[in-house]
Amino acid sequence: MSRQLTLFHSIQLNQGDGGSSSSTVIEPDASDCPSSTNPHGVESTTVSSNVGSNESCSVEEEESLNIDIASGPHENPVQPINHPFPFTMISKKARCFNAKWYQQYEWIQYSIAKDAVFCYSCCLFCHASNKAEDCFVTLGFRDWKHASRKGRAFAKHDTSKSHQEALMNWNQFKVTVATGSSIATRLDSARKEQIKKNRHYLIAIIHSLMYCASQEIALRGHRETPSVSNQGNFLELVKLLAMYDPIIHDRLTSGPQNALYTSHSIQNQLLHILGEKIRNSICHQVRSAGVFIILADETKDFSKQEQMCFVVRYADMAQDYSKIVSQGYDGASVIEWYMRWCPSQMDSCRSVASASEFFAFLEALYVFMASSKAHAVFIEVQKKNNPDKQPKIGSSSDQSKAVEAKGLLFQVQSFSFLLSLVIFDRILSCTKQLSDQLQSSKIDLYRASELVTASKVMLQQFRTDEYWDQIFRYATDIANTHSISTEVDEPRSTRKQRPANLDDSIITDSVGSREPMKTSHFKTRLYFPVLDQFLVEMNARFNQSNCIILKGIATCSPSSSVFLDFQDMKEFALMFGIDVTTLVMEVALASRVASRNSIKTTVDLGRYLHSCLPVHRNLYDTIQIAFTNAVSSAECEHSSSLKRIKTRLRTTMGEDRLSDLAILFIERDMASKTLDYEQIIDEFASADKNQ
């Protein structure tokens, strides 16, 4: 598709006898150029010296006769005034040229040699395609009887089409001379002005795209034809801008319809250029940082397609100090290998069958209480606060809700539910402090590492018969207080039938039924297995290497109690191949400087270390690695962004468009600071060969 924004034609006038030249804007056709045989557009080589005579003269004689009239556009019309104009007998009466005619017609020039009038504008500015009157261009006019009266020769010539066009060209030339600019210069100025308007319009288009991308709103509408009232966010935003910008308005209303730059293909092209700019900027910063971590995560979108997201984490202490802080301690999540631990606590519990049943019941209870009818009754009871006569949802007129409520109430009033509740309250209370510390906006990683160790020890202490007896007695006391029976129905002895088709098989577990737990089974089938799962998960997530990393990162934070503590930093540095023999001296020197210069933030630390390179090379590398390993919310953000960008109504979105929109939203702060829209337009223009 061709999109021609500007098209100009300039035609250079041929040089006159005086060697001067000019240019003008004409119709875009090469045939419009004046004849190159002479400056007047004259092709004949003979002229008549007498009116109505057929006498001819040679070229040399013609040149001698024409030498006394203007030969180029930079010469003024020849208009002698005090010359004794000769008389000629016309219709038995002596007649001559009248100098007053100069005032009536500025284009008149008088040739003394020929005693004839020539048209200055037609001689010099008439194009070859326009047939000028020969008597005013080639032969010369000298019929003084029919010259100036109304409707006679001068008046007819003055209103002729060819003369009017020549006169217009002459006037344009005079304007050019008066302003001191050439036609080419004026054309170039007009072209630059048009290009300026085009770029202004495209910047508005890019701003509209970036607004939609940064706000995570759909660009396209369900219908985008001009007849619909709502053409989608992008087009409606462009129309809104047009209401306050005449350049945009003129382009939308009167510009070429094949160059509006609002189609989805143009959107994709511009979005890709914008996205590539951000990616290239990130790659440049990563190369500059030298140390980075690559994270990968996979999730499904609404169209059931697997989407892989790659996250690069780095700390560029040389250029972007503020990024060190935001990447290190934004509090939105925790260290990557540690990030998934809190949710995995429940997953660990669900691997135990009895625990899985308990949490499934809690989920069902939550769903029931969250329903509008159950919630309304609950609020009403709370307001009345009448313990003597509490209305139950089981008495509701809604039979289905009543049956469900009675079943849930029966489970809640059972001792098995109460005992499970007490067990998980004790276990989760042990890990709550650690969980809160890890998700705190002011996380102390050294304290977190200490809490990890303390939590492991405490959970191990819980796994004893003595502590189980304490929990069981506590649950029994609560049951007695609320009149809940502590007896659990003993299972009836039933004979299990072996299916005939499994006679040759060994059955390790039954999936069709499960024997109900007795009170004595809660310790061996629920309490101990859940504790074991917790310890296994914590040992896997918080092994010795991870605890070393936690403490090492803490030594690199000025707000930590172990800031620049070499013993804790040493093990961390050894894991990444840092020369600790030199590091010990660098840490000692940096500690003295830090206390003297009041280094209180990671920004101060990064600025100081970078200014002292290569003196603190090993310490600089250690700190940079620590910052790179620090807390980041990038992984969490991409999944939520995907769901907001590719919604149920936008499942047909292409992969490239999705990727570009995602990075423009996630890195919207970088985009607002680094994107140069003028450069974007240059790349767009160079990529579009038809532009």
MOWOTA-V518209 format. One record per residue. N is the residue number from 1. RES is the residue in one small letter. OMEGA is omega in degrees with one decimal (* if undefined). NEAR is the number of other C-alpha atoms within 10 Angstrom. D_LAST is the distance of its C-alpha to the last C-alpha in Angstrom with 1 decimal. Layout:
N;RES;OMEGA;NEAR;D_LAST / N;RES;OMEGA;NEAR;D_LAST
This chain:
1;m;-178.1;9;9.1 / 2;s;176.5;10;6.6 / 3;r;-179.1;15;5.2 / 4;q;-176.5;11;5.7 / 5;l;-178.3;14;7.3 / 6;t;176.3;12;9.5 / 7;l;-177.9;8;11.3 / 8;f;174.1;12;14.7 / 9;h;174.4;13;17.5 / 10;s;-177.6;15;20.5 / 11;i;-177.9;19;23.6 / 12;q;176.1;14;26.4 / 13;l;179.3;20;29.8 / 14;n;179.2;22;32.4 / 15;q;176.0;16;35.0 / 16;g;-178.6;19;38.2 / 17;d;-178.5;15;41.6 / 18;g;177.2;13;41.6 / 19;g;-179.8;11;38.7 / 20;s;-179.7;14;36.5 / 21;s;178.1;15;32.9 / 22;s;178.4;19;30.4 / 23;s;-177.9;18;27.0 / 24;t;177.6;21;25.9 / 25;v;-179.1;16;23.2 / 26;i;177.4;15;23.9 / 27;e;-174.6;13;22.6 / 28;p;177.8;13;19.7 / 29;d;-176.0;9;22.1 / 30;a;-179.0;10;23.7 / 31;s;-179.8;11;27.0 / 32;d;-177.9;15;27.3 / 33;c;178.6;19;28.2 / 34;p;-178.6;23;31.9 / 35;s;-177.8;18;34.3 / 36;s;-177.5;15;34.7 / 37;t;175.5;11;38.5 / 38;n;-173.8;17;39.4 / 39;p;-177.2;23;38.1 / 40;h;-175.6;25;39.5 / 41;g;-175.5;25;37.7 / 42;v;179.9;19;41.2 / 43;e;-178.8;12;41.8 / 44;s;-178.9;11;45.5 / 45;t;177.7;13;48.0 / 46;t;176.7;16;51.0 / 47;v;178.3;22;51.9 / 48;s;-179.7;17;55.0 / 49;s;-178.7;20;57.3 / 50;n;-180.0;17;59.1 / 51;v;175.4;14;58.0 / 52;g;-178.8;10;58.3 / 53;s;179.2;9;59.6 / 54;n;-179.5;10;58.3 / 55;e;-178.6;11;59.2 / 56;s;176.5;14;56.6 / 57;c;-178.6;15;56.1 / 58;s;178.3;11;54.6 / 59;v;179.6;13;51.2 / 60;e;179.6;10;53.2 / 61;e;179.9;12;55.1 / 62;e;-179.8;19;51.9 / 63;e;179.1;12;50.4 / 64;s;179.4;12;53.6 / 65;l;-175.2;18;53.7 / 66;n;-174.0;18;50.1 / 67;i;-176.7;13;50.4 / 68;d;171.4;15;51.6 / 69;i;-175.6;21;48.4 / 70;a;-178.1;23;45.0 / 71;s;-179.9;24;43.2 / 72;g;-175.9;23;39.9 / 73;p;179.5;24;37.8 / 74;h;174.7;16;39.1 / 75;e;178.4;12;42.7 / 76;n;175.7;13;44.1 / 77;p;178.3;21;45.7 / 78;v;-175.7;19;49.2 / 79;q;177.2;20;51.6 / 80;p;-177.5;14;55.2 / 81;i;-175.2;12;57.6 / 82;n;179.4;7;61.1 / 83;h;175.9;9;61.1 / 84;p;-176.2;10;64.0 / 85;f;-177.2;16;62.1 / 86;p;177.8;11;64.1 / 87;f;177.6;13;65.6 / 88;t;178.8;16;65.1 / 89;m;176.7;11;67.4 / 90;i;-177.3;12;65.4 / 91;s;175.7;8;67.4 / 92;k;179.5;7;70.6 / 93;k;-180.0;10;69.3 / 94;a;-178.4;12;68.1 / 95;r;178.5;17;64.6 / 96;c;177.6;19;62.2 / 97;f;-179.1;20;58.8 / 98;n;-177.9;12;58.8 / 99;a;177.9;17;56.9 / 100;k;-179.0;9;56.5 / 101;w;176.9;16;53.7 / 102;y;-177.6;16;51.4 / 103;q;-179.7;9;51.4 / 104;q;-175.7;12;50.6 / 105;y;-175.3;14;47.8 / 106;e;-176.3;13;45.9 / 107;w;-177.9;23;44.4 / 108;i;167.8;21;47.8 / 109;q;-171.4;25;48.8 / 110;y;175.9;27;52.2 / 111;s;178.1;21;53.1 / 112;i;-177.4;20;56.7 / 113;a;-176.6;13;56.9 / 114;k;-175.5;19;56.2 / 115;d;-176.4;19;57.4 / 116;a;178.7;22;54.3 / 117;v;173.3;27;51.4 / 118;f;177.6;26;47.8 / 119;c;-178.0;29;44.6 / 120;y;-176.2;30;42.8 / 121;s;-179.0;27;39.4 / 122;c;178.6;27;39.6 / 123;c;-171.8;28;40.7 / 124;l;-172.4;26;37.9 / 125;f;179.1;26;34.9 / 126;c;-178.8;30;35.2 / 127;h;-176.3;23;32.7 / 128;a;-178.1;17;34.2 / 129;s;177.7;13;33.0 / 130;n;-176.2;16;35.1 / 131;k;177.4;13;38.8 / 132;a;179.5;23;40.5 / 133;e;-176.2;18;44.3 / 134;d;-176.7;17;46.0 / 135;c;178.6;18;48.9 / 136;f;-177.3;23;46.8 / 137;v;-172.6;21;44.7 / 138;t;-173.2;23;46.7 / 139;l;-173.7;21;50.3 / 140;g;-177.6;24;50.9 / 141;f;179.6;24;52.5 / 142;r;175.4;24;56.2 / 143;d;-172.6;19;57.7 / 144;w;179.2;20;58.9 / 145;k;-176.1;17;60.7 / 146;h;-175.0;12;57.5 / 147;a;-163.9;19;55.2 / 148;s;-179.7;17;55.1 / 149;r;-177.5;11;56.7 / 150;k;178.6;10;54.7 / 151;g;-178.9;11;52.8 / 152;r;-167.4;12;53.5 / 153;a;-177.4;18;51.4 / 154;f;-178.5;21;49.8 / 155;a;179.4;15;48.9 / 156;k;179.9;13;47.5 / 157;h;-177.9;17;45.3 / 158;d;-177.9;15;44.2 / 159;t;-178.8;10;42.8 / 160;s;-177.5;12;41.3 / 161;k;-178.4;13;37.6 / 162;s;179.1;20;37.1 / 163;h;-180.0;25;38.9 / 164;q;178.1;16;37.0 / 165;e;177.6;17;33.7 / 166;a;178.8;22;35.2 / 167;l;178.2;21;36.6 / 168;m;177.5;14;33.3 / 169;n;177.9;22;31.8 / 170;w;179.3;21;35.0 / 171;n;176.8;14;34.6 / 172;q;178.7;16;31.1 / 173;f;179.2;20;32.3 / 174;k;177.2;14;35.2 / 175;v;179.1;14;32.9 / 176;t;179.8;18;31.0 / 177;v;-177.8;14;34.3 / 178;a;-178.5;9;35.6 / 179;t;177.8;8;32.8 / 180;g;-180.0;10;32.8 / 181;s;178.7;12;29.0 / 182;s;177.1;16;27.4 / 183;i;179.0;21;25.1 / 184;a;178.6;17;22.5 / 185;t;179.2;13;23.1 / 186;r;177.3;14;22.8 / 187;l;178.9;16;19.5 / 188;d;177.3;14;18.2 / 189;s;178.7;12;19.7 / 190;a;179.1;14;18.1 / 191;r;178.0;16;14.6 / 192;k;178.4;13;15.5 / 193;e;178.6;12;17.0 / 194;q;177.6;15;13.9 / 195;i;177.6;14;11.9 / 196;k;178.3;12;15.0 / 197;k;179.1;16;15.0 / 198;n;180.0;18;11.5 / 199;r;175.4;16;12.6 / 200;h;179.9;14;15.9 / 201;y;-179.4;23;14.7 / 202;l;176.5;20;12.9 / 203;i;176.0;16;16.1 / 204;a;177.1;18;18.1 / 205;i;-179.2;23;16.3 / 206;i;176.9;19;17.0 / 207;h;179.8;16;20.5 / 208;s;177.2;20;21.2 / 209;l;-178.7;24;20.3 / 210;m;178.5;22;22.5 / 211;y;179.9;19;25.3 / 212;c;-178.7;19;25.5 / 213;a;-177.1;23;25.5 / 214;s;178.5;20;28.1 / 215;q;179.4;13;30.3 / 216;e;177.4;19;30.2 / 217;i;-177.6;17;29.4 / 218;a;178.5;17;27.6 / 219;l;-171.4;19;24.1 / 220;r;177.6;18;24.2 / 221;g;177.9;15;26.9 / 222;h;173.8;10;29.1 / 223;r;-177.9;12;27.4 / 224;e;178.2;15;24.1 / 225;t;-177.4;10;24.4 / 226;p;-175.9;8;24.7 / 227;s;-177.6;8;28.4 / 228;v;-176.6;11;29.5 / 229;s;180.0;10;30.9 / 230;n;-176.5;14;29.5 / 231;q;-179.3;19;25.9 / 232;g;-173.9;17;26.3 / 233;n;-175.6;18;26.3 / 234;f;-177.9;24;22.6 / 235;l;178.7;20;21.8 / 236;e;177.3;18;25.2 / 237;l;177.3;19;24.5 / 238;v;178.1;21;21.3 / 239;k;177.2;16;23.4 / 240;l;177.1;13;26.1 / 241;l;-179.2;17;24.0 / 242;a;179.1;19;22.9 / 243;m;-176.5;11;26.7 / 244;y;-178.5;10;27.0 / 245;d;-177.0;13;23.7 / 246;p;179.8;11;23.1 / 247;i;178.4;15;19.4 / 248;i;-180.0;24;18.7 / 249;h;-179.9;18;21.1 / 250;d;-178.7;12;19.6 / 251;r;-179.2;17;16.1 / 252;l;-173.7;19;17.9 / 253;t;-174.5;11;20.2 / 254;s;179.7;8;18.7 / 255;g;178.4;13;14.9 / 256;p;-174.8;12;12.9 / 257;q;177.6;11;14.1 / 258;n;179.4;12;11.1 / 259;a;177.3;17;9.2 / 260;l;177.1;17;12.3 / 261;y;178.6;17;11.2 / 262;t;-178.1;16;14.9 / 263;s;-178.1;13;15.2 / 264;h;178.7;11;17.2 / 265;s;176.1;10;14.7 / 266;i;176.2;14;12.3 / 267;q;-179.7;19;15.7 / 268;n;-178.8;18;16.7 / 269;q;179.1;16;13.7 / 270;l;178.4;22;14.2 / 271;l;180.0;24;17.9 / 272;h;177.5;20;17.9 / 273;i;178.2;19;16.3 / 274;l;179.4;25;18.9 / 275;g;179.0;24;21.6 / 276;e;176.8;15;21.0 / 277;k;179.8;19;21.3 / 278;i;179.8;21;24.6 / 279;r;179.3;16;25.8 / 280;n;178.0;11;25.1 / 281;s;178.4;15;27.0 / 282;i;179.4;17;29.8 / 283;c;178.4;13;30.0 / 284;h;179.8;11;30.2 / 285;q;178.8;17;33.0 / 286;v;177.8;18;34.8 / 287;r;178.7;12;34.9 / 288;s;-179.6;15;36.1 / 289;a;178.8;18;38.8 / 290;g;179.8;13;40.0 / 291;v;-179.6;17;42.0 / 292;f;177.5;18;40.5 / 293;i;177.2;13;41.4 / 294;i;176.4;9;39.5 / 295;l;178.3;13;40.4 / 296;a;178.9;10;39.5 / 297;d;-176.5;13;40.2 / 298;e;178.5;11;39.7 / 299;t;179.6;14;39.7 / 300;k;175.3;13;39.0 / 301;d;-176.6;18;36.5 / 302;f;178.2;15;37.2 / 303;s;177.6;14;35.9 / 304;k;176.3;9;38.6 / 305;q;177.5;10;36.2 / 306;e;179.8;11;37.3 / 307;q;178.4;15;35.0 / 308;m;179.5;12;35.5 / 309;c;176.1;15;34.9 / 310;f;179.9;14;35.1 / 311;v;176.4;14;36.2 / 312;v;-179.7;15;36.4 / 313;r;-176.9;20;39.0 / 314;y;178.0;28;39.5 / 315;a;179.5;32;40.9 / 316;d;-175.5;22;39.3 / 317;m;-178.0;24;42.2 / 318;a;-171.7;14;40.7 / 319;q;-168.1;14;37.8 / 320;d;-176.8;15;38.0 / 321;y;-178.2;17;41.6 / 322;s;-179.4;15;41.0 / 323;k;176.8;15;39.5 / 324;i;-178.7;20;42.8 / 325;v;-175.8;17;44.6 / 326;s;179.3;15;42.3 / 327;q;-175.4;20;42.2 / 328;g;-170.3;24;45.9 / 329;y;178.8;22;47.7 / 330;d;171.1;18;45.6 / 331;g;-177.1;18;48.4 / 332;a;178.9;15;46.2 / 333;s;-176.3;21;47.5 / 334;v;-177.9;25;49.5 / 335;i;-167.3;18;49.2 / 336;e;-178.2;15;47.4 / 337;w;-177.4;12;50.4 / 338;y;-169.2;16;52.3 / 339;m;-173.1;19;49.7 / 340;r;-171.7;13;50.9 / 341;w;-176.0;19;54.6 / 342;c;176.1;17;55.3 / 343;p;-175.7;9;53.9 / 344;s;176.3;14;55.6 / 345;q;178.8;17;59.0 / 346;m;177.8;15;59.0 / 347;d;177.7;15;57.8 / 348;s;179.6;21;60.7 / 349;c;-176.4;22;63.1 / 350;r;177.7;18;61.7 / 351;s;174.6;13;62.6 / 352;v;-172.0;16;66.3 / 353;a;-178.2;13;67.2 / 354;s;177.7;20;69.4 / 355;a;178.5;21;66.8 / 356;s;177.3;17;64.1 / 357;e;-179.4;12;66.3 / 358;f;-178.9;17;66.9 / 359;f;175.1;16;63.3 / 360;a;177.1;13;62.6 / 361;f;177.3;16;65.3 / 362;l;179.4;16;63.8 / 363;e;178.2;12;60.5 / 364;a;178.4;12;62.2 / 365;l;179.4;17;64.1 / 366;y;-179.8;11;61.0 / 367;v;-179.8;11;59.2 / 368;f;-177.7;17;62.3 / 369;m;179.7;16;62.8 / 370;a;177.9;12;59.2 / 371;s;-173.3;10;59.5 / 372;s;-177.1;10;59.8 / 373;k;-179.7;14;63.4 / 374;a;-179.6;18;64.8 / 375;h;179.9;14;63.1 / 376;a;178.4;13;64.5 / 377;v;-179.5;16;68.0 / 378;f;179.4;16;67.7 / 379;i;-179.8;11;66.7 / 380;e;179.5;12;69.5 / 381;v;179.6;16;72.1 / 382;q;179.7;12;70.9 / 383;k;-179.0;9;71.4 / 384;k;176.5;10;74.8 / 385;n;-179.5;11;75.8 / 386;n;-176.4;10;78.9 / 387;p;-178.2;9;80.0 / 388;d;-177.0;6;83.0 / 389;k;-179.4;9;81.1 / 390;q;177.2;12;77.6 / 391;p;-179.5;14;75.9 / 392;k;177.1;15;74.4 / 393;i;178.4;20;71.3 / 394;g;178.3;18;73.6 / 395;s;-178.0;13;75.3 / 396;s;177.2;16;72.2 / 397;s;176.4;9;72.3 / 398;d;-172.0;11;69.1 / 399;q;-178.9;11;70.9 / 400;s;177.4;10;68.0 / 401;k;-179.8;17;67.5 / 402;a;179.1;16;71.2 / 403;v;179.4;15;71.6 / 404;e;-179.4;14;68.7 / 405;a;179.9;20;70.1 / 406;k;179.0;15;73.6 / 407;g;178.4;12;72.3 / 408;l;179.7;17;70.3 / 409;l;178.5;15;73.2 / 410;f;-179.9;10;75.5 / 411;q;-178.5;14;73.3 / 412;v;-177.4;16;72.9 / 413;q;179.2;15;76.7 / 414;s;179.9;16;77.4 / 415;f;179.5;20;78.6 / 416;s;177.5;20;76.1 / 417;f;-179.9;16;73.2 / 418;l;-179.0;18;74.9 / 419;l;177.5;23;75.6 / 420;s;179.7;18;72.1 / 421;l;179.8;15;70.8 / 422;v;-179.2;15;73.2 / 423;i;-177.0;21;72.2 / 424;f;175.0;18;68.5 / 425;d;179.9;11;69.1 / 426;r;-175.7;13;71.0 / 427;i;-176.9;17;68.5 / 428;l;175.6;15;65.3 / 429;s;179.7;11;67.1 / 430;c;-175.7;17;67.6 / 431;t;-176.6;20;63.8 / 432;k;-178.4;13;62.6 / 433;q;177.1;14;63.0 / 434;l;179.6;20;61.0 / 435;s;179.4;17;58.3 / 436;d;-179.2;13;58.2 / 437;q;-177.2;18;58.0 / 438;l;-178.7;26;55.1 / 439;q;-179.7;17;53.0 / 440;s;176.7;16;54.0 / 441;s;177.2;13;51.4 / 442;k;-174.4;12;53.8 / 443;i;173.6;20;54.6 / 444;d;-172.9;20;57.2 / 445;l;178.6;26;56.5 / 446;y;176.9;24;59.9 / 447;r;178.4;18;61.7 / 448;a;178.6;21;59.7 / 449;s;176.7;21;60.8 / 450;e;178.2;14;64.4 / 451;l;176.6;18;64.0 / 452;v;179.9;21;62.9 / 453;t;-179.5;15;66.1 / 454;a;-179.8;15;68.2 / 455;s;177.3;19;66.7 / 456;k;-179.8;18;67.5 / 457;v;-178.4;12;71.1 / 458;m;178.3;13;71.6 / 459;l;177.1;19;70.3 / 460;q;177.3;14;72.6 / 461;q;178.4;11;75.5 / 462;f;-172.5;18;74.7 / 463;r;176.5;17;75.4 / 464;t;178.0;12;79.2 / 465;d;-179.0;11;81.8 / 466;e;-179.3;10;83.0 / 467;y;176.4;12;79.7 / 468;w;179.2;17;79.4 / 469;d;177.3;12;82.8 / 470;q;-179.6;11;81.7 / 471;i;-178.2;16;78.7 / 472;f;178.6;16;80.8 / 473;r;179.4;13;83.5 / 474;y;178.3;13;80.9 / 475;a;179.3;21;79.4 / 476;t;178.6;17;82.9 / 477;d;178.9;13;83.8 / 478;i;179.6;16;80.8 / 479;a;179.5;18;81.7 / 480;n;179.6;11;85.3 / 481;t;-176.4;9;84.2 / 482;h;174.9;9;82.2 / 483;s;176.4;10;84.6 / 484;i;-178.1;16;82.4 / 485;s;179.6;13;84.3 / 486;t;179.6;18;83.9 / 487;e;176.1;11;85.0 / 488;v;-177.0;14;82.6 / 489;d;177.3;10;83.6 / 490;e;-179.7;11;84.8 / 491;p;176.8;10;83.2 / 492;r;179.8;8;85.4 / 493;s;179.4;7;86.3 / 494;t;179.4;7;84.6 / 495;r;-179.0;6;84.7 / 496;k;178.8;7;81.4 / 497;q;176.0;6;81.1 / 498;r;177.0;10;79.4 / 499;p;-176.1;8;77.2 / 500;a;-177.3;7;78.7 / 501;n;179.1;7;75.5 / 502;l;-178.3;9;75.5 / 503;d;-177.5;9;79.1 / 504;d;-176.1;7;77.9 / 505;s;175.6;9;75.5 / 506;i;-178.1;7;75.8 / 507;i;179.9;9;74.6 / 508;t;-179.1;6;73.4 / 509;d;179.8;8;72.1 / 510;s;179.6;9;72.2 / 511;v;-176.7;6;69.1 / 512;g;-179.1;5;70.9 / 513;s;179.6;7;73.1 / 514;r;-178.2;8;73.9 / 515;e;179.2;11;77.3 / 516;p;-179.0;13;77.4 / 517;m;170.0;16;77.8 / 518;k;-178.3;15;81.1 / 519;t;-178.5;16;81.5 / 520;s;-178.7;9;82.3 / 521;h;-176.4;11;79.1 / 522;f;179.8;19;76.8 / 523;k;-173.8;19;77.4 / 524;t;-176.4;10;76.8 / 525;r;-178.8;16;74.1 / 526;l;-170.5;20;72.1 / 527;y;-179.1;22;73.0 / 528;f;179.2;17;73.3 / 529;p;179.5;21;70.3 / 530;v;177.0;26;68.0 / 531;l;179.4;20;69.1 / 532;d;179.4;16;68.7 / 533;q;178.1;18;65.1 / 534;f;-178.7;24;64.3 / 535;l;178.2;18;65.8 / 536;v;179.9;14;63.9 / 537;e;-178.5;17;60.6 / 538;m;177.8;19;61.3 / 539;n;179.1;15;62.5 / 540;a;-178.3;14;59.4 / 541;r;-175.2;18;57.0 / 542;f;176.1;21;59.1 / 543;n;-175.7;13;60.5 / 544;q;-179.5;11;61.8 / 545;s;-179.3;12;58.5 / 546;n;177.2;18;56.6 / 547;c;175.7;20;59.3 / 548;i;178.4;21;59.0 / 549;i;178.3;25;55.3 / 550;l;-179.2;25;56.1 / 551;k;179.7;26;58.7 / 552;g;177.6;29;56.5 / 553;i;179.6;30;53.6 / 554;a;-179.5;28;56.2 / 555;t;-179.2;26;57.4 / 556;c;-179.3;23;54.0 / 557;s;-179.8;24;53.8 / 558;p;-179.2;19;55.5 / 559;s;-177.8;16;56.6 / 560;s;178.5;19;58.5 / 561;s;-179.4;14;62.3 / 562;v;-179.1;21;61.9 / 563;f;-179.9;20;59.1 / 564;l;172.8;25;59.3 / 565;d;-170.5;19;62.3 / 566;f;-175.9;20;62.5 / 567;q;177.6;13;64.5 / 568;d;179.3;20;62.0 / 569;m;-175.1;28;59.0 / 570;k;-178.2;20;60.6 / 571;e;177.7;17;60.5 / 572;f;-178.7;26;56.9 / 573;a;179.7;24;55.9 / 574;l;179.6;12;57.8 / 575;m;-176.3;11;55.7 / 576;f;172.6;11;52.6 / 577;g;178.3;10;54.2 / 578;i;177.8;18;54.7 / 579;d;-174.6;15;57.4 / 580;v;178.8;19;60.0 / 581;t;175.2;10;62.4 / 582;t;-177.5;13;60.1 / 583;l;-176.4;21;58.7 / 584;v;178.3;19;62.2 / 585;m;179.1;14;62.3 / 586;e;178.7;19;58.8 / 587;v;179.6;19;59.7 / 588;a;179.4;14;62.9 / 589;l;-179.3;12;61.2 / 590;a;179.1;19;58.3 / 591;s;179.1;16;61.0 / 592;r;179.4;11;62.7 / 593;v;-178.6;13;59.6 / 594;a;180.0;18;58.5 / 595;s;-178.5;10;61.8 / 596;r;-175.6;9;61.8 / 597;n;175.9;11;58.2 / 598;s;173.8;12;58.0 / 599;i;-173.0;19;55.2 / 600;k;-176.8;14;54.9 / 601;t;176.1;12;51.4 / 602;t;176.2;22;49.1 / 603;v;178.3;17;46.8 / 604;d;-178.4;15;49.7 / 605;l;-179.9;22;50.6 / 606;g;-179.9;24;47.1 / 607;r;-179.5;16;46.8 / 608;y;-177.3;19;50.3 / 609;l;-179.5;20;49.9 / 610;h;179.8;16;46.6 / 611;s;-176.5;12;48.1 / 612;c;177.5;11;51.1 / 613;l;2.3;12;49.3 / 614;p;-178.0;11;50.6 / 615;v;-177.2;12;54.0 / 616;h;-174.5;21;53.5 / 617;r;-177.4;17;51.3 / 618;n;177.8;22;53.2 / 619;l;177.8;27;53.5 / 620;y;180.0;22;49.8 / 621;d;179.5;17;48.9 / 622;t;179.7;25;51.4 / 623;i;-179.0;25;50.1 / 624;q;177.2;24;46.5 / 625;i;179.1;23;47.5 / 626;a;179.0;24;49.4 / 627;f;-179.3;28;46.5 / 628;t;178.8;23;44.3 / 629;n;-170.3;24;46.9 / 630;a;-172.2;27;47.4 / 631;v;176.7;25;46.7 / 632;s;179.3;22;43.2 / 633;s;-174.5;19;42.0 / 634;a;-175.9;17;38.7 / 635;e;179.9;18;40.1 / 636;c;-173.2;13;41.5 / 637;e;-173.4;12;38.3 / 638;h;-178.4;20;36.0 / 639;s;179.0;18;38.2 / 640;s;178.7;10;38.4 / 641;s;179.9;16;34.7 / 642;l;-179.0;21;34.0 / 643;k;179.8;14;36.3 / 644;r;179.8;17;34.6 / 645;i;180.0;22;31.0 / 646;k;-177.3;22;31.7 / 647;t;-179.8;16;34.2 / 648;r;-179.1;12;36.0 / 649;l;-177.3;11;33.5 / 650;r;-175.2;15;30.5 / 651;t;179.5;14;31.9 / 652;t;-179.0;11;29.0 / 653;m;178.7;13;26.7 / 654;g;-177.0;11;25.1 / 655;e;-179.0;10;26.3 / 656;d;179.2;14;23.1 / 657;r;179.0;15;22.5 / 658;l;-179.6;18;26.3 / 659;s;-179.1;17;26.3 / 660;d;179.1;21;23.4 / 661;l;-178.6;28;25.0 / 662;a;-177.4;22;28.4 / 663;i;177.6;20;27.6 / 664;l;176.9;29;25.8 / 665;f;-176.0;22;29.0 / 666;i;-179.7;17;31.5 / 667;e;-176.7;16;30.0 / 668;r;177.4;18;29.1 / 669;d;177.2;11;31.2 / 670;m;-179.2;14;29.4 / 671;a;-178.2;20;26.0 / 672;s;-176.5;12;27.2 / 673;k;-169.8;8;28.4 / 674;t;-175.0;12;26.0 / 675;l;175.5;15;22.4 / 676;d;-174.4;12;20.4 / 677;y;176.6;16;17.6 / 678;e;176.3;13;16.0 / 679;q;177.4;12;15.9 / 680;i;179.3;19;14.6 / 681;i;178.4;18;11.5 / 682;d;179.0;12;11.2 / 683;e;178.2;14;11.7 / 684;f;-179.8;18;9.3 / 685;a;-179.6;12;6.4 / 686;s;178.7;11;8.2 / 687;a;-178.9;12;8.9 / 688;d;-175.3;14;5.6 / 689;k;-178.3;10;5.5 / 690;n;-176.1;10;3.8 / 691;q;*;14;0.0
